[in-house]
């Protein structure tokens, strides 16, 4: 097996191939701003995920509704 290829069976090697390692920066941020990082995880991430699901669902459903002739 070629050492340069990333293999899903060896997740430890994946970090070595990234150009930028963001984990130290996230660690510093959470150490310096624990309250802000707590709220970002508790509120921010679920909000972004639910918003993305809503926008993508609208992008799929809206053209179908227009084609069916439903008034919006």
N, CA, C and O atoms as a Tripos MOL2 file, in Angstrom:
@<TRIPOS>MOLECULE
protein
  288   287    72     0     0
PROTEIN
NO_CHARGES

@<TRIPOS>ATOM
      1 N           0.8470   -1.1830    0.0000 N.3       1 UNK1
      2 CA          0.0000    0.0000    0.0000 C.3       1 UNK1
      3 C           0.8910    1.2450    0.0000 C.2       1 UNK1
      4 O           1.9170    1.2900    0.6790 O.2       1 UNK1
      5 N           0.4880    2.2320   -0.7590 N.am      2 UNK2
      6 CA          1.2440    3.4760   -0.8470 C.3       2 UNK2
      7 C           1.0540    4.2890    0.4280 C.2       2 UNK2
      8 O          -0.0760    4.4560    0.8890 O.2       2 UNK2
      9 N           2.1320    4.7930    0.9990 N.am      3 UNK3
     10 CA          2.0670    5.5420    2.2550 C.3       3 UNK3
     11 C           1.4240    6.9080    2.0510 C.2       3 UNK3
     12 O           0.8000    7.4350    2.9720 O.2       3 UNK3
     13 N           1.5650    7.4970    0.8470 N.am      4 UNK4
     14 CA          1.0660    8.8450    0.5970 C.3       4 UNK4
     15 C          -0.4530    8.9050    0.4550 C.2       4 UNK4
     16 O          -1.0340    9.9810    0.5960 O.2       4 UNK4
     17 N          -1.1000    7.7940    0.1830 N.am      5 UNK5
     18 CA         -2.5500    7.8190    0.0190 C.3       5 UNK5
     19 C          -3.2250    7.7650    1.3790 C.2       5 UNK5
     20 O          -2.7720    7.0700    2.2890 O.2       5 UNK5
     21 N          -4.3180    8.5110    1.5000 N.am      6 UNK6
     22 CA         -5.0830    8.4950    2.7480 C.3       6 UNK6
     23 C          -6.0210    7.2950    2.7130 C.2       6 UNK6
     24 O          -6.6920    7.0540    1.7100 O.2       6 UNK6
     25 N          -6.0640    6.5680    3.7730 N.am      7 UNK7
     26 CA         -6.8870    5.3750    3.8610 C.3       7 UNK7
     27 C          -7.8820    5.5580    4.9910 C.2       7 UNK7
     28 O          -7.5240    6.0390    6.0660 O.2       7 UNK7
     29 N          -9.1180    5.1800    4.7540 N.am      8 UNK8
     30 CA        -10.1490    5.3520    5.7690 C.3       8 UNK8
     31 C          -9.8930    4.4380    6.9740 C.2       8 UNK8
     32 O         -10.4100    4.6860    8.0630 O.2       8 UNK8
     33 N          -9.1090    3.4010    6.7780 N.am      9 UNK9
     34 CA         -8.8090    2.4970    7.8870 C.3       9 UNK9
     35 C          -7.7750    3.0580    8.8430 C.2       9 UNK9
     36 O          -7.5770    2.5130    9.9290 O.2       9 UNK9
     37 N          -7.1080    4.1500    8.4530 N.am     10 UNK10
     38 CA         -6.0740    4.7530    9.2830 C.3      10 UNK10
     39 C          -6.3790    6.2350    9.4840 C.2      10 UNK10
     40 O          -5.7610    7.0770    8.8330 O.2      10 UNK10
     41 N          -7.3150    6.5740   10.3710 N.am     11 UNK11
     42 CA         -7.7050    7.9780   10.5280 C.3      11 UNK11
     43 C          -6.6180    8.8430   11.1400 C.2      11 UNK11
     44 O          -6.6980   10.0660   11.0280 O.2      11 UNK11
     45 N          -5.6050    8.2730   11.7830 N.am     12 UNK12
     46 CA         -4.5310    9.0610   12.3690 C.3      12 UNK12
     47 C          -3.6810    9.7310   11.2930 C.2      12 UNK12
     48 O          -3.1160   10.8010   11.5220 O.2      12 UNK12
     49 N          -3.5920    9.1150   10.1390 N.am     13 UNK13
     50 CA         -2.7830    9.6660    9.0670 C.3      13 UNK13
     51 C          -3.4640   10.8380    8.3720 C.2      13 UNK13
     52 O          -2.8000   11.6000    7.6700 O.2      13 UNK13
     53 N          -4.7540   10.9970    8.5460 N.am     14 UNK14
     54 CA         -5.4940   12.0350    7.8480 C.3      14 UNK14
     55 C          -5.0550   13.4110    8.3230 C.2      14 UNK14
     56 O          -4.9230   14.3240    7.5080 O.2      14 UNK14
     57 N          -4.8270   13.5830    9.6090 N.am     15 UNK15
     58 CA         -4.4320   14.8820   10.1450 C.3      15 UNK15
     59 C          -3.0860   15.3400    9.5770 C.2      15 UNK15
     60 O          -2.8650   16.5400    9.4140 O.2      15 UNK15
     61 N          -2.2030   14.4180    9.2790 N.am     16 UNK16
     62 CA         -0.8820   14.7770    8.7900 C.3      16 UNK16
     63 C          -0.9320   15.3600    7.3780 C.2      16 UNK16
     64 O          -0.0200   16.0890    6.9880 O.2      16 UNK16
     65 N          -1.9630   15.0600    6.6150 N.am     17 UNK17
     66 CA         -2.0530   15.4910    5.2330 C.3      17 UNK17
     67 C          -2.7200   16.8530    5.0710 C.2      17 UNK17
     68 O          -2.6740   17.4330    3.9860 O.2      17 UNK17
     69 N          -3.3360   17.3710    6.1240 N.am     18 UNK18
     70 CA         -3.9800   18.6710    6.0180 C.3      18 UNK18
     71 C          -2.9370   19.7740    6.0150 C.2      18 UNK18
     72 O          -1.9160   19.6900    6.6970 O.2      18 UNK18
     73 N          -3.2160   20.8200    5.2290 N.am     19 UNK19
     74 CA         -2.2830   21.9340    5.1560 C.3      19 UNK19
     75 C          -2.3540   22.7750    6.4220 C.2      19 UNK19
     76 O          -1.3260   23.2140    6.9390 O.2      19 UNK19
     77 N          -3.5670   23.0020    6.9230 N.am     20 UNK20
     78 CA         -3.7570   23.8010    8.1240 C.3      20 UNK20
     79 C          -4.3660   22.9300    9.2140 C.2      20 UNK20
     80 O          -5.3470   22.2250    8.9760 O.2      20 UNK20
     81 N          -3.7880   22.9790   10.4030 N.am     21 UNK21
     82 CA         -4.3340   22.2480   11.5400 C.3      21 UNK21
     83 C          -5.0130   23.2670   12.4540 C.2      21 UNK21
     84 O          -4.3390   24.0910   13.0720 O.2      21 UNK21
     85 N          -6.3370   23.2160   12.5430 N.am     22 UNK22
     86 CA         -7.0930   24.2270   13.2630 C.3      22 UNK22
     87 C          -7.2960   23.8630   14.7360 C.2      22 UNK22
     88 O          -7.7420   24.7000   15.5210 O.2      22 UNK22
     89 N          -6.9780   22.6410   15.1130 N.am     23 UNK23
     90 CA         -7.2270   22.2190   16.4880 C.3      23 UNK23
     91 C          -6.5130   23.0530   17.5490 C.2      23 UNK23
     92 O          -7.1270   23.3600   18.5710 O.2      23 UNK23
     93 N          -5.2430   23.4380   17.3590 N.am     24 UNK24
     94 CA         -4.6240   24.2950   18.3890 C.3      24 UNK24
     95 C          -5.3180   25.6520   18.5210 C.2      24 UNK24
     96 O          -5.4440   26.1850   19.6230 O.2      24 UNK24
     97 N          -5.7630   26.2030   17.4050 N.am     25 UNK25
     98 CA         -6.4460   27.4910   17.4570 C.3      25 UNK25
     99 C          -7.7960   27.3760   18.1610 C.2      25 UNK25
    100 O          -8.1780   28.2600   18.9290 O.2      25 UNK25
    101 N          -8.5140   26.2920   17.8980 N.am     26 UNK26
    102 CA         -9.7830   26.0900   18.5930 C.3      26 UNK26
    103 C          -9.5660   25.8570   20.0780 C.2      26 UNK26
    104 O         -10.3610   26.3130   20.9000 O.2      26 UNK26
    105 N          -8.5120   25.1600   20.4240 N.am     27 UNK27
    106 CA         -8.1870   24.9520   21.8330 C.3      27 UNK27
    107 C          -7.8670   26.2510   22.5430 C.2      27 UNK27
    108 O          -8.3060   26.4720   23.6710 O.2      27 UNK27
    109 N          -7.0990   27.1160   21.8860 N.am     28 UNK28
    110 CA         -6.7960   28.4210   22.4750 C.3      28 UNK28
    111 C          -8.0550   29.2600   22.6240 C.2      28 UNK28
    112 O          -8.2420   29.9340   23.6370 O.2      28 UNK28
    113 N          -8.9150   29.2200   21.6180 N.am     29 UNK29
    114 CA        -10.1470   30.0080   21.6850 C.3      29 UNK29
    115 C         -11.0430   29.5400   22.8230 C.2      29 UNK29
    116 O         -11.5820   30.3620   23.5650 O.2      29 UNK29
    117 N         -11.2070   28.2240   22.9690 N.am     30 UNK30
    118 CA        -12.0640   27.7220   24.0360 C.3      30 UNK30
    119 C         -11.4700   27.9710   25.4170 C.2      30 UNK30
    120 O         -12.2100   28.1390   26.3870 O.2      30 UNK30
    121 N         -10.1410   27.9960   25.5150 N.am     31 UNK31
    122 CA         -9.5220   28.3140   26.8000 C.3      31 UNK31
    123 C          -9.6720   29.7870   27.1550 C.2      31 UNK31
    124 O          -9.8600   30.1290   28.3230 O.2      31 UNK31
    125 N          -9.5900   30.6520   26.1630 N.am     32 UNK32
    126 CA         -9.6930   32.0870   26.4210 C.3      32 UNK32
    127 C         -11.1330   32.5650   26.5440 C.2      32 UNK32
    128 O         -11.4040   33.5140   27.2800 O.2      32 UNK32
    129 N         -12.0580   31.9280   25.8420 N.am     33 UNK33
    130 CA        -13.4560   32.3600   25.8280 C.3      33 UNK33
    131 C         -14.3880   31.1710   26.1020 C.2      33 UNK33
    132 O         -15.0910   30.7270   25.1940 O.2      33 UNK33
    133 N         -14.4060   30.6540   27.3190 N.am     34 UNK34
    134 CA        -15.2230   29.4550   27.5800 C.3      34 UNK34
    135 C         -16.7210   29.7240   27.4660 C.2      34 UNK34
    136 O         -17.4630   28.8700   26.9800 O.2      34 UNK34
    137 N         -17.1750   30.8890   27.9040 N.am     35 UNK35
    138 CA        -18.6080   31.1840   27.8500 C.3      35 UNK35
    139 C         -19.0760   31.3150   26.4010 C.2      35 UNK35
    140 O         -20.1210   30.7830   26.0290 O.2      35 UNK35
    141 N         -18.3000   32.0230   25.5920 N.am     36 UNK36
    142 CA        -18.6600   32.2100   24.1880 C.3      36 UNK36
    143 C         -18.6230   30.8880   23.4230 C.2      36 UNK36
    144 O         -19.5020   30.6220   22.6040 O.2      36 UNK36
    145 N         -17.6270   30.0710   23.6800 N.am     37 UNK37
    146 CA        -17.5500   28.7920   22.9790 C.3      37 UNK37
    147 C         -18.6670   27.8480   23.4120 C.2      37 UNK37
    148 O         -19.1630   27.0620   22.6040 O.2      37 UNK37
    149 N         -19.0670   27.9210   24.6870 N.am     38 UNK38
    150 CA        -20.1830   27.0950   25.1500 C.3      38 UNK38
    151 C         -21.4610   27.4580   24.4110 C.2      38 UNK38
    152 O         -22.1820   26.5750   23.9470 O.2      38 UNK38
    153 N         -21.7480   28.7530   24.2990 N.am     39 UNK39
    154 CA        -22.9680   29.1810   23.6020 C.3      39 UNK39
    155 C         -22.8740   28.9470   22.1020 C.2      39 UNK39
    156 O         -23.8890   28.6940   21.4530 O.2      39 UNK39
    157 N         -21.6830   29.0260   21.5470 N.am     40 UNK40
    158 CA        -21.5220   28.7330   20.1200 C.3      40 UNK40
    159 C         -21.8610   27.2720   19.8390 C.2      40 UNK40
    160 O         -22.4940   26.9550   18.8320 O.2      40 UNK40
    161 N         -21.4360   26.3900   20.7380 N.am     41 UNK41
    162 CA        -21.7230   24.9620   20.5560 C.3      41 UNK41
    163 C         -23.1840   24.6590   20.8680 C.2      41 UNK41
    164 O         -23.8240   23.8780   20.1650 O.2      41 UNK41
    165 N         -23.7110   25.2780   21.9250 N.am     42 UNK42
    166 CA        -25.0750   24.9750   22.3550 C.3      42 UNK42
    167 C         -26.1290   25.5850   21.4350 C.2      42 UNK42
    168 O         -27.1520   24.9560   21.1650 O.2      42 UNK42
    169 N         -25.8910   26.8000   20.9520 N.am     43 UNK43
    170 CA        -26.8910   27.5120   20.1650 C.3      43 UNK43
    171 C         -26.4560   27.6660   18.7080 C.2      43 UNK43
    172 O         -27.2660   27.4650   17.8030 O.2      43 UNK43
    173 N         -25.2210   28.0100   18.4730 N.am     44 UNK44
    174 CA        -24.7580   28.3430   17.1300 C.3      44 UNK44
    175 C         -24.7830   27.1830   16.1570 C.2      44 UNK44
    176 O         -25.3150   27.3120   15.0540 O.2      44 UNK44
    177 N         -24.2240   26.0680   16.5390 N.am     45 UNK45
    178 CA        -24.1430   24.9250   15.6320 C.3      45 UNK45
    179 C         -25.5260   24.3660   15.2940 C.2      45 UNK45
    180 O         -25.7920   24.1150   14.1190 O.2      45 UNK45
    181 N         -26.4290   24.1560   16.2770 N.am     46 UNK46
    182 CA        -27.7690   23.6940   15.9000 C.3      46 UNK46
    183 C         -28.5310   24.6900   15.0220 C.2      46 UNK46
    184 O         -29.2970   24.2890   14.1460 O.2      46 UNK46
    185 N         -28.3190   25.9840   15.2580 N.am     47 UNK47
    186 CA        -28.9830   26.9920   14.4340 C.3      47 UNK47
    187 C         -28.4910   26.9320   12.9970 C.2      47 UNK47
    188 O         -29.2910   27.0090   12.0650 O.2      47 UNK47
    189 N         -27.2050   26.7980   12.8100 N.am     48 UNK48
    190 CA        -26.6490   26.7200   11.4570 C.3      48 UNK48
    191 C         -27.1330   25.4550   10.7510 C.2      48 UNK48
    192 O         -27.4700   25.4960    9.5680 O.2      48 UNK48
    193 N         -27.1670   24.3430   11.4620 N.am     49 UNK49
    194 CA        -27.6000   23.0860   10.8490 C.3      49 UNK49
    195 C         -29.0730   23.1560   10.4690 C.2      49 UNK49
    196 O         -29.4410   22.7760    9.3570 O.2      49 UNK49
    197 N         -29.9190   23.6330   11.3730 N.am     50 UNK50
    198 CA        -31.3450   23.7300   11.0650 C.3      50 UNK50
    199 C         -31.6220   24.7390    9.9510 C.2      50 UNK50
    200 O         -32.5140   24.5240    9.1300 O.2      50 UNK50
    201 N         -30.8780   25.8210    9.9160 N.am     51 UNK51
    202 CA        -31.0390   26.8050    8.8470 C.3      51 UNK51
    203 C         -30.6490   26.2090    7.4990 C.2      51 UNK51
    204 O         -31.3320   26.4230    6.4970 O.2      51 UNK51
    205 N         -29.5590   25.4680    7.4790 N.am     52 UNK52
    206 CA        -29.1170   24.8450    6.2270 C.3      52 UNK52
    207 C         -30.1420   23.8300    5.7350 C.2      52 UNK52
    208 O         -30.4180   23.7600    4.5370 O.2      52 UNK52
    209 N         -30.7050   23.0480    6.6440 N.am     53 UNK53
    210 CA        -31.7310   22.0740    6.2620 C.3      53 UNK53
    211 C         -32.9600   22.7920    5.7150 C.2      53 UNK53
    212 O         -33.5330   22.3690    4.7110 O.2      53 UNK53
    213 N         -33.3650   23.8760    6.3720 N.am     54 UNK54
    214 CA        -34.5250   24.6350    5.9100 C.3      54 UNK54
    215 C         -34.3120   25.2580    4.5430 C.2      54 UNK54
    216 O         -35.2020   25.2120    3.6950 O.2      54 UNK54
    217 N         -33.1440   25.8390    4.3220 N.am     55 UNK55
    218 CA        -32.8510   26.4740    3.0330 C.3      55 UNK55
    219 C         -32.7900   25.4230    1.9170 C.2      55 UNK55
    220 O         -33.3520   25.6230    0.8410 O.2      55 UNK55
    221 N         -32.1140   24.3210    2.1760 N.am     56 UNK56
    222 CA        -32.0190   23.2810    1.1500 C.3      56 UNK56
    223 C         -33.3710   22.6380    0.8540 C.2      56 UNK56
    224 O         -33.6700   22.3240   -0.2980 O.2      56 UNK56
    225 N         -34.1870   22.4410    1.8860 N.am     57 UNK57
    226 CA        -35.5260   21.8950    1.6560 C.3      57 UNK57
    227 C         -36.3730   22.8710    0.8440 C.2      57 UNK57
    228 O         -37.1420   22.4550   -0.0230 O.2      57 UNK57
    229 N         -36.2360   24.1690    1.1220 N.am     58 UNK58
    230 CA        -36.9730   25.1710    0.3600 C.3      58 UNK58
    231 C         -36.5140   25.1910   -1.0910 C.2      58 UNK58
    232 O         -37.3310   25.3450   -1.9990 O.2      58 UNK58
    233 N         -35.2190   25.0390   -1.3150 N.am     59 UNK59
    234 CA        -34.7080   25.0280   -2.6850 C.3      59 UNK59
    235 C         -35.2350   23.8320   -3.4740 C.2      59 UNK59
    236 O         -35.3470   23.9070   -4.6980 O.2      59 UNK59
    237 N         -35.5510   22.7600   -2.8140 N.am     60 UNK60
    238 CA        -36.0810   21.5800   -3.4930 C.3      60 UNK60
    239 C         -37.5970   21.6890   -3.6530 C.2      60 UNK60
    240 O         -38.1280   21.3880   -4.7220 O.2      60 UNK60
    241 N         -38.2870   22.1110   -2.6140 N.am     61 UNK61
    242 CA        -39.7510   22.1090   -2.6140 C.3      61 UNK61
    243 C         -40.3420   23.2620   -3.4170 C.2      61 UNK61
    244 O         -41.3710   23.0810   -4.0670 O.2      61 UNK61
    245 N         -39.7220   24.4470   -3.3920 N.am     62 UNK62
    246 CA        -40.2930   25.6210   -4.0450 C.3      62 UNK62
    247 C         -40.4720   25.4340   -5.5610 C.2      62 UNK62
    248 O         -41.5450   25.7550   -6.0720 O.2      62 UNK62
    249 N         -39.4890   24.9380   -6.2900 N.am     63 UNK63
    250 CA        -39.7350   24.7140   -7.7220 C.3      63 UNK63
    251 C         -40.8260   23.6740   -7.9900 C.2      63 UNK63
    252 O         -41.5810   23.7890   -8.9560 O.2      63 UNK63
    253 N         -40.8970   22.6750   -7.1380 N.am     64 UNK64
    254 CA        -41.9580   21.6680   -7.3010 C.3      64 UNK64
    255 C         -43.3180   22.3080   -7.0780 C.2      64 UNK64
    256 O         -44.2650   22.0270   -7.8130 O.2      64 UNK64
    257 N         -43.4210   23.1670   -6.0710 N.am     65 UNK65
    258 CA        -44.6880   23.8550   -5.8060 C.3      65 UNK65
    259 C         -45.0750   24.7540   -6.9680 C.2      65 UNK65
    260 O         -46.2460   24.8160   -7.3420 O.2      65 UNK65
    261 N         -44.1020   25.4510   -7.5410 N.am     66 UNK66
    262 CA        -44.3970   26.3180   -8.6820 C.3      66 UNK66
    263 C         -44.8620   25.5000   -9.8970 C.2      66 UNK66
    264 O         -45.7830   25.8990  -10.6100 O.2      66 UNK66
    265 N         -44.2110   24.3570  -10.1170 N.am     67 UNK67
    266 CA        -44.6110   23.5100  -11.2390 C.3      67 UNK67
    267 C         -46.0150   22.9320  -11.0490 C.2      67 UNK67
    268 O         -46.7410   22.7380  -12.0240 O.2      67 UNK67
    269 N         -46.3930   22.6600   -9.8180 N.am     68 UNK68
    270 CA        -47.7240   22.1260   -9.5310 C.3      68 UNK68
    271 C         -48.7980   23.2000   -9.5650 C.2      68 UNK68
    272 O         -49.9910   22.8970   -9.5750 O.2      68 UNK68
    273 N         -48.3670   24.4680   -9.5810 N.am     69 UNK69
    274 CA        -49.3280   25.5560   -9.6450 C.3      69 UNK69
    275 C         -49.8950   25.9640   -8.3070 C.2      69 UNK69
    276 O         -50.9380   26.6160   -8.2510 O.2      69 UNK69
    277 N         -49.2320   25.5950   -7.2280 N.am     70 UNK70
    278 CA        -49.7210   25.9750   -5.9110 C.3      70 UNK70
    279 C         -49.3920   27.4290   -5.6340 C.2      70 UNK70
    280 O         -48.2580   27.8560   -5.8530 O.2      70 UNK70
    281 N         -50.3560   28.1910   -5.1590 N.am     71 UNK71
    282 CA        -50.0520   29.6020   -4.8630 C.3      71 UNK71
    283 C         -49.2040   29.7110   -3.5940 C.2      71 UNK71
    284 O         -49.4520   29.0240   -2.6030 O.2      71 UNK71
    285 N         -48.2200   30.5690   -3.6460 N.am     72 UNK72
    286 CA        -47.3510   30.7510   -2.4870 C.3      72 UNK72
    287 C         -47.3570   32.1930   -2.0650 C.2      72 UNK72
    288 O         -46.6840   32.5570   -1.1000 O.2      72 UNK72
@<TRIPOS>BOND
     1     1     2 1
     2     2     3 1
     3     3     4 2
     4     3     5 am
     5     5     6 1
     6     6     7 1
     7     7     8 2
     8     7     9 am
     9     9    10 1
    10    10    11 1
    11    11    12 2
    12    11    13 am
    13    13    14 1
    14    14    15 1
    15    15    16 2
    16    15    17 am
    17    17    18 1
    18    18    19 1
    19    19    20 2
    20    19    21 am
    21    21    22 1
    22    22    23 1
    23    23    24 2
    24    23    25 am
    25    25    26 1
    26    26    27 1
    27    27    28 2
    28    27    29 am
    29    29    30 1
    30    30    31 1
    31    31    32 2
    32    31    33 am
    33    33    34 1
    34    34    35 1
    35    35    36 2
    36    35    37 am
    37    37    38 1
    38    38    39 1
    39    39    40 2
    40    39    41 am
    41    41    42 1
    42    42    43 1
    43    43    44 2
    44    43    45 am
    45    45    46 1
    46    46    47 1
    47    47    48 2
    48    47    49 am
    49    49    50 1
    50    50    51 1
    51    51    52 2
    52    51    53 am
    53    53    54 1
    54    54    55 1
    55    55    56 2
    56    55    57 am
    57    57    58 1
    58    58    59 1
    59    59    60 2
    60    59    61 am
    61    61    62 1
    62    62    63 1
    63    63    64 2
    64    63    65 am
    65    65    66 1
    66    66    67 1
    67    67    68 2
    68    67    69 am
    69    69    70 1
    70    70    71 1
    71    71    72 2
    72    71    73 am
    73    73    74 1
    74    74    75 1
    75    75    76 2
    76    75    77 am
    77    77    78 1
    78    78    79 1
    79    79    80 2
    80    79    81 am
    81    81    82 1
    82    82    83 1
    83    83    84 2
    84    83    85 am
    85    85    86 1
    86    86    87 1
    87    87    88 2
    88    87    89 am
    89    89    90 1
    90    90    91 1
    91    91    92 2
    92    91    93 am
    93    93    94 1
    94    94    95 1
    95    95    96 2
    96    95    97 am
    97    97    98 1
    98    98    99 1
    99    99   100 2
   100    99   101 am
   101   101   102 1
   102   102   103 1
   103   103   104 2
   104   103   105 am
   105   105   106 1
   106   106   107 1
   107   107   108 2
   108   107   109 am
   109   109   110 1
   110   110   111 1
   111   111   112 2
   112   111   113 am
   113   113   114 1
   114   114   115 1
   115   115   116 2
   116   115   117 am
   117   117   118 1
   118   118   119 1
   119   119   120 2
   120   119   121 am
   121   121   122 1
   122   122   123 1
   123   123   124 2
   124   123   125 am
   125   125   126 1
   126   126   127 1
   127   127   128 2
   128   127   129 am
   129   129   130 1
   130   130   131 1
   131   131   132 2
   132   131   133 am
   133   133   134 1
   134   134   135 1
   135   135   136 2
   136   135   137 am
   137   137   138 1
   138   138   139 1
   139   139   140 2
   140   139   141 am
   141   141   142 1
   142   142   143 1
   143   143   144 2
   144   143   145 am
   145   145   146 1
   146   146   147 1
   147   147   148 2
   148   147   149 am
   149   149   150 1
   150   150   151 1
   151   151   152 2
   152   151   153 am
   153   153   154 1
   154   154   155 1
   155   155   156 2
   156   155   157 am
   157   157   158 1
   158   158   159 1
   159   159   160 2
   160   159   161 am
   161   161   162 1
   162   162   163 1
   163   163   164 2
   164   163   165 am
   165   165   166 1
   166   166   167 1
   167   167   168 2
   168   167   169 am
   169   169   170 1
   170   170   171 1
   171   171   172 2
   172   171   173 am
   173   173   174 1
   174   174   175 1
   175   175   176 2
   176   175   177 am
   177   177   178 1
   178   178   179 1
   179   179   180 2
   180   179   181 am
   181   181   182 1
   182   182   183 1
   183   183   184 2
   184   183   185 am
   185   185   186 1
   186   186   187 1
   187   187   188 2
   188   187   189 am
   189   189   190 1
   190   190   191 1
   191   191   192 2
   192   191   193 am
   193   193   194 1
   194   194   195 1
   195   195   196 2
   196   195   197 am
   197   197   198 1
   198   198   199 1
   199   199   200 2
   200   199   201 am
   201   201   202 1
   202   202   203 1
   203   203   204 2
   204   203   205 am
   205   205   206 1
   206   206   207 1
   207   207   208 2
   208   207   209 am
   209   209   210 1
   210   210   211 1
   211   211   212 2
   212   211   213 am
   213   213   214 1
   214   214   215 1
   215   215   216 2
   216   215   217 am
   217   217   218 1
   218   218   219 1
   219   219   220 2
   220   219   221 am
   221   221   222 1
   222   222   223 1
   223   223   224 2
   224   223   225 am
   225   225   226 1
   226   226   227 1
   227   227   228 2
   228   227   229 am
   229   229   230 1
   230   230   231 1
   231   231   232 2
   232   231   233 am
   233   233   234 1
   234   234   235 1
   235   235   236 2
   236   235   237 am
   237   237   238 1
   238   238   239 1
   239   239   240 2
   240   239   241 am
   241   241   242 1
   242   242   243 1
   243   243   244 2
   244   243   245 am
   245   245   246 1
   246   246   247 1
   247   247   248 2
   248   247   249 am
   249   249   250 1
   250   250   251 1
   251   251   252 2
   252   251   253 am
   253   253   254 1
   254   254   255 1
   255   255   256 2
   256   255   257 am
   257   257   258 1
   258   258   259 1
   259   259   260 2
   260   259   261 am
   261   261   262 1
   262   262   263 1
   263   263   264 2
   264   263   265 am
   265   265   266 1
   266   266   267 1
   267   267   268 2
   268   267   269 am
   269   269   270 1
   270   270   271 1
   271   271   272 2
   272   271   273 am
   273   273   274 1
   274   274   275 1
   275   275   276 2
   276   275   277 am
   277   277   278 1
   278   278   279 1
   279   279   280 2
   280   279   281 am
   281   281   282 1
   282   282   283 1
   283   283   284 2
   284   283   285 am
   285   285   286 1
   286   286   287 1
   287   287   288 2
@<TRIPOS>SUBSTRUCTURE
     1 UNK1         2 RESIDUE 1 A UNK
     2 UNK2         6 RESIDUE 1 A UNK
     3 UNK3        10 RESIDUE 1 A UNK
     4 UNK4        14 RESIDUE 1 A UNK
     5 UNK5        18 RESIDUE 1 A UNK
     6 UNK6        22 RESIDUE 1 A UNK
     7 UNK7        26 RESIDUE 1 A UNK
     8 UNK8        30 RESIDUE 1 A UNK
     9 UNK9        34 RESIDUE 1 A UNK
    10 UNK10       38 RESIDUE 1 A UNK
    11 UNK11       42 RESIDUE 1 A UNK
    12 UNK12       46 RESIDUE 1 A UNK
    13 UNK13       50 RESIDUE 1 A UNK
    14 UNK14       54 RESIDUE 1 A UNK
    15 UNK15       58 RESIDUE 1 A UNK
    16 UNK16       62 RESIDUE 1 A UNK
    17 UNK17       66 RESIDUE 1 A UNK
    18 UNK18       70 RESIDUE 1 A UNK
    19 UNK19       74 RESIDUE 1 A UNK
    20 UNK20       78 RESIDUE 1 A UNK
    21 UNK21       82 RESIDUE 1 A UNK
    22 UNK22       86 RESIDUE 1 A UNK
    23 UNK23       90 RESIDUE 1 A UNK
    24 UNK24       94 RESIDUE 1 A UNK
    25 UNK25       98 RESIDUE 1 A UNK
    26 UNK26      102 RESIDUE 1 A UNK
    27 UNK27      106 RESIDUE 1 A UNK
    28 UNK28      110 RESIDUE 1 A UNK
    29 UNK29      114 RESIDUE 1 A UNK
    30 UNK30      118 RESIDUE 1 A UNK
    31 UNK31      122 RESIDUE 1 A UNK
    32 UNK32      126 RESIDUE 1 A UNK
    33 UNK33      130 RESIDUE 1 A UNK
    34 UNK34      134 RESIDUE 1 A UNK
    35 UNK35      138 RESIDUE 1 A UNK
    36 UNK36      142 RESIDUE 1 A UNK
    37 UNK37      146 RESIDUE 1 A UNK
    38 UNK38      150 RESIDUE 1 A UNK
    39 UNK39      154 RESIDUE 1 A UNK
    40 UNK40      158 RESIDUE 1 A UNK
    41 UNK41      162 RESIDUE 1 A UNK
    42 UNK42      166 RESIDUE 1 A UNK
    43 UNK43      170 RESIDUE 1 A UNK
    44 UNK44      174 RESIDUE 1 A UNK
    45 UNK45      178 RESIDUE 1 A UNK
    46 UNK46      182 RESIDUE 1 A UNK
    47 UNK47      186 RESIDUE 1 A UNK
    48 UNK48      190 RESIDUE 1 A UNK
    49 UNK49      194 RESIDUE 1 A UNK
    50 UNK50      198 RESIDUE 1 A UNK
    51 UNK51      202 RESIDUE 1 A UNK
    52 UNK52      206 RESIDUE 1 A UNK
    53 UNK53      210 RESIDUE 1 A UNK
    54 UNK54      214 RESIDUE 1 A UNK
    55 UNK55      218 RESIDUE 1 A UNK
    56 UNK56      222 RESIDUE 1 A UNK
    57 UNK57      226 RESIDUE 1 A UNK
    58 UNK58      230 RESIDUE 1 A UNK
    59 UNK59      234 RESIDUE 1 A UNK
    60 UNK60      238 RESIDUE 1 A UNK
    61 UNK61      242 RESIDUE 1 A UNK
    62 UNK62      246 RESIDUE 1 A UNK
    63 UNK63      250 RESIDUE 1 A UNK
    64 UNK64      254 RESIDUE 1 A UNK
    65 UNK65      258 RESIDUE 1 A UNK
    66 UNK66      262 RESIDUE 1 A UNK
    67 UNK67      266 RESIDUE 1 A UNK
    68 UNK68      270 RESIDUE 1 A UNK
    69 UNK69      274 RESIDUE 1 A UNK
    70 UNK70      278 RESIDUE 1 A UNK
    71 UNK71      282 RESIDUE 1 A UNK
    72 UNK72      286 RESIDUE 1 A UNK
